Amino acid sequence: MSNHTNKSAFVATGLMLFALFFGAGNLIFPALMGQHAGENIFPAMAGFLITGAGLPLLGIIAVGYSSSRDLQDLASRVTPWYGILFTVLLYLAIGPLFAIPRTATTSFEIGLLPFISGKESQIIELLSFLGGNIPISVTKISLAVFAFVFFGLSYWLAINPGKLVDRIGRILTPALLISIAILVIYAAFSPMGAPQTPTNSYVGGSAFTQGILDGYQTMDALASLVFAIIVIDAVRSQGINDNRQVLSLTARAGFVAAFFLAVVYVFIAYMGATSVAGIGTVETGAQVLSKSAEYYFGDAGKTLLAIIVFLACLTTSVGLITACGEYFNRLIPSVSYGVWVTIFTIISFALSNFGLSTIISFSVPVLMLLYPLTVAIIALAFLNNLFGGKRIVYIMTILGTLPVALIDGWKTAYAMLIPKEQQSAEALVMQIDAFLNTQLPLYNQGLGWILPAATGFIIGIVLSKISK
């Protein structure tokens, strides 16, 4: 392969990877962070870039560096059964149970709902004329129709993964970047006003730490271990089989994706930080985006935002359906890739009709469990040669990480499932939470798993030396 072709291939693959990562959450979270950080936007942004762009990049490189066939192969360095269990849970969480349905509901609520709000009576008249009495709300009908079209497109794009780079990397990604650029560059050169006084957790020196935690919400570190296999397969499809070359091109594609993620995050966060003077303080990142788009471009701004969100969500949906289909086809070869894609598309369509808030609520406890385990496996992949790949080090590190991750997930599920007025400080999970909050460093910042993971890692190395 010539250098020119080589360069063209990794740029296209990098653009595809950016589009796979970049969903609506990547627009919403930096926008809201910008509003809250205000004058402290730059330290908050630095923290956000570490976890919102840096960790996904490390995840991509880690899989390539490990020379693992897939995430299951990498996670099986702990134990084979753990490799299967962890991988299945992660794929289901960022796949048909939570993340894929969320792509449709998010693009509907941000992109389409503003156009039908206030026009319910006209829509009811039309639907009644076509089909008689309508027993459910206009919003639910509209969501169902939109989700059907959305997942129909997702299915068409995902059913032939060999064309993923061409369809996304060379077509959809440039359209997405151009749409985003129109909004954020205009906002950068014509800010609504000066950044305001920071609020809540962004006051003083805490802005950087809060930015790190905000970056977690993109959940792209989880997806990186899944998307890495798509990138590696795309590289190998170019006729490149040497492991060093595969790692090099995978890493460079990762840098392309991380660069564009970082640039977009900076511009969106800055737009959020300067938006208070023009649109006031709002509750969600979606409102920051929609009101900012309308402020700059009027009704045309709503159309522009709808295009941005639709493209961002569609590319992420396609990537996740493809990744899930390929993995479960490898796990259960008797069921073809096409059948798995069909199954996941149908499940995602069905769950999307429960609405965005319901999907997010049920996903958070699972993600609180999986995220620390994901970061731990990424770190172990890079440190593998340091301890000779000894299984005991993998086991002890995960054993250190898992208890706190389970408690975080349990605590989040308790807060979600039990009405606030019925929650009690005497509940077992709340007693454990109160104890760890005072005894475990970084626990109250959502990073309590770090010290136990590091301790487990050290114990594992000691045990590996003793076993010699």
FENBEL-V766099 format. One record per backbone hydrogen bond with DSSP energy under -1.0 kcal/mol. NH is the residue of the N-H (numbers start at 1). CO is the residue of the C=O. If there is no record, write none. Layout:
# FENBEL-V766099
nh=NH co=CO
nh=NH co=CO
This chain:
# FENBEL-V766099
nh=6 co=2
nh=7 co=3
nh=8 co=4
nh=9 co=5
nh=10 co=6
nh=11 co=7
nh=12 co=8
nh=13 co=9
nh=14 co=10
nh=15 co=11
nh=16 co=12
nh=17 co=13
nh=18 co=14
nh=19 co=15
nh=20 co=16
nh=21 co=17
nh=22 co=18
nh=23 co=21
nh=27 co=24
nh=28 co=24
nh=29 co=25
nh=31 co=27
nh=32 co=28
nh=33 co=29
nh=34 co=30
nh=35 co=31
nh=36 co=32
nh=37 co=33
nh=38 co=34
nh=39 co=196
nh=40 co=37
nh=41 co=38
nh=44 co=40
nh=45 co=41
nh=46 co=42
nh=47 co=43
nh=48 co=44
nh=49 co=45
nh=50 co=46
nh=51 co=47
nh=52 co=48
nh=53 co=49
nh=54 co=49
nh=55 co=50
nh=57 co=53
nh=58 co=54
nh=59 co=55
nh=60 co=56
nh=61 co=57
nh=62 co=58
nh=63 co=59
nh=64 co=60
nh=65 co=61
nh=66 co=62
nh=68 co=63
nh=74 co=70
nh=75 co=71
nh=76 co=72
nh=77 co=74
nh=78 co=75
nh=83 co=79
nh=84 co=80
nh=85 co=81
nh=86 co=82
nh=87 co=83
nh=88 co=84
nh=89 co=85
nh=90 co=86
nh=91 co=87
nh=92 co=88
nh=93 co=89
nh=94 co=90
nh=97 co=92
nh=99 co=93
nh=100 co=95
nh=102 co=98
nh=103 co=99
nh=105 co=101
nh=106 co=102
nh=107 co=103
nh=108 co=104
nh=109 co=105
nh=110 co=106
nh=111 co=107
nh=112 co=108
nh=113 co=108
nh=115 co=112
nh=117 co=113
nh=119 co=116
nh=123 co=119
nh=124 co=120
nh=125 co=121
nh=126 co=122
nh=127 co=123
nh=128 co=124
nh=129 co=125
nh=130 co=126
nh=131 co=127
nh=132 co=128
nh=141 co=137
nh=142 co=138
nh=143 co=139
nh=144 co=140
nh=145 co=141
nh=146 co=142
nh=147 co=143
nh=148 co=144
nh=149 co=145
nh=150 co=146
nh=151 co=147
nh=152 co=148
nh=153 co=149
nh=154 co=150
nh=155 co=151
nh=156 co=152
nh=157 co=153
nh=158 co=154
nh=159 co=155
nh=163 co=160
nh=164 co=161
nh=167 co=163
nh=168 co=164
nh=170 co=165
nh=172 co=167
nh=173 co=168
nh=175 co=171
nh=176 co=172
nh=177 co=173
nh=178 co=174
nh=179 co=175
nh=180 co=176
nh=181 co=177
nh=182 co=178
nh=183 co=179
nh=184 co=180
nh=185 co=181
nh=187 co=183
nh=188 co=184
nh=189 co=185
nh=190 co=186
nh=199 co=36
nh=202 co=199
nh=203 co=200
nh=206 co=203
nh=207 co=204
nh=210 co=206
nh=211 co=207
nh=212 co=208
nh=213 co=209
nh=214 co=210
nh=215 co=211
nh=216 co=212
nh=218 co=215
nh=219 co=216
nh=223 co=219
nh=224 co=220
nh=227 co=223
nh=228 co=224
nh=231 co=227
nh=232 co=228
nh=233 co=229
nh=234 co=230
nh=235 co=231
nh=236 co=232
nh=237 co=233
nh=238 co=235
nh=239 co=236
nh=246 co=242
nh=247 co=243
nh=248 co=244
nh=249 co=245
nh=250 co=246
nh=251 co=247
nh=252 co=248
nh=253 co=249
nh=254 co=250
nh=255 co=251
nh=256 co=252
nh=257 co=253
nh=258 co=254
nh=259 co=255
nh=260 co=256
nh=261 co=257
nh=262 co=258
nh=263 co=259
nh=264 co=260
nh=265 co=261
nh=266 co=262
nh=267 co=263
nh=268 co=264
nh=269 co=265
nh=270 co=266
nh=271 co=267
nh=272 co=268
nh=273 co=269
nh=274 co=270
nh=275 co=272
nh=278 co=275
nh=279 co=275
nh=280 co=276
nh=288 co=284
nh=289 co=285
nh=290 co=286
nh=291 co=287
nh=292 co=288
nh=293 co=289
nh=294 co=290
nh=295 co=291
nh=296 co=292
nh=297 co=293
nh=298 co=294
nh=300 co=297
nh=301 co=298
nh=303 co=299
nh=304 co=300
nh=305 co=301
nh=306 co=302
nh=307 co=303
nh=308 co=304
nh=309 co=305
nh=310 co=306
nh=311 co=307
nh=312 co=308
nh=313 co=309
nh=314 co=310
nh=315 co=311
nh=316 co=312
nh=317 co=313
nh=318 co=314
nh=319 co=315
nh=320 co=316
nh=321 co=317
nh=322 co=318
nh=323 co=319
nh=324 co=320
nh=325 co=321
nh=326 co=322
nh=327 co=323
nh=328 co=324
nh=329 co=325
nh=330 co=326
nh=331 co=327
nh=332 co=328
nh=335 co=332
nh=340 co=336
nh=341 co=337
nh=342 co=338
nh=343 co=339
nh=344 co=340
nh=345 co=341
nh=346 co=342
nh=347 co=343
nh=348 co=344
nh=349 co=345
nh=350 co=346
nh=351 co=347
nh=352 co=348
nh=354 co=351
nh=355 co=352
nh=359 co=355
nh=360 co=356
nh=361 co=357
nh=362 co=358
nh=363 co=359
nh=364 co=360
nh=367 co=363
nh=368 co=364
nh=369 co=365
nh=370 co=366
nh=371 co=367
nh=374 co=370
nh=375 co=371
nh=376 co=372
nh=377 co=373
nh=378 co=374
nh=379 co=375
nh=380 co=376
nh=381 co=377
nh=382 co=378
nh=383 co=379
nh=386 co=383
nh=387 co=383
nh=389 co=384
nh=390 co=387
nh=394 co=390
nh=395 co=391
nh=396 co=392
nh=397 co=393
nh=398 co=394
nh=399 co=395
nh=400 co=396
nh=401 co=397
nh=402 co=398
nh=405 co=401
nh=406 co=402
nh=407 co=403
nh=408 co=404
nh=409 co=405
nh=410 co=406
nh=411 co=407
nh=412 co=408
nh=413 co=409
nh=414 co=410
nh=415 co=411
nh=416 co=412
nh=417 co=413
nh=418 co=414
nh=422 co=419
nh=427 co=424
nh=431 co=427
nh=432 co=428
nh=433 co=429
nh=434 co=430
nh=435 co=431
nh=436 co=432
nh=437 co=433
nh=439 co=435
nh=440 co=436
nh=443 co=440
nh=445 co=442
nh=446 co=443
nh=447 co=442
nh=450 co=447
nh=453 co=449
nh=454 co=450
nh=455 co=451
nh=456 co=452
nh=457 co=453
nh=458 co=454
nh=459 co=455
nh=460 co=456
nh=461 co=457
nh=462 co=458
nh=463 co=459
nh=464 co=460
nh=465 co=461
nh=466 co=462
nh=467 co=463
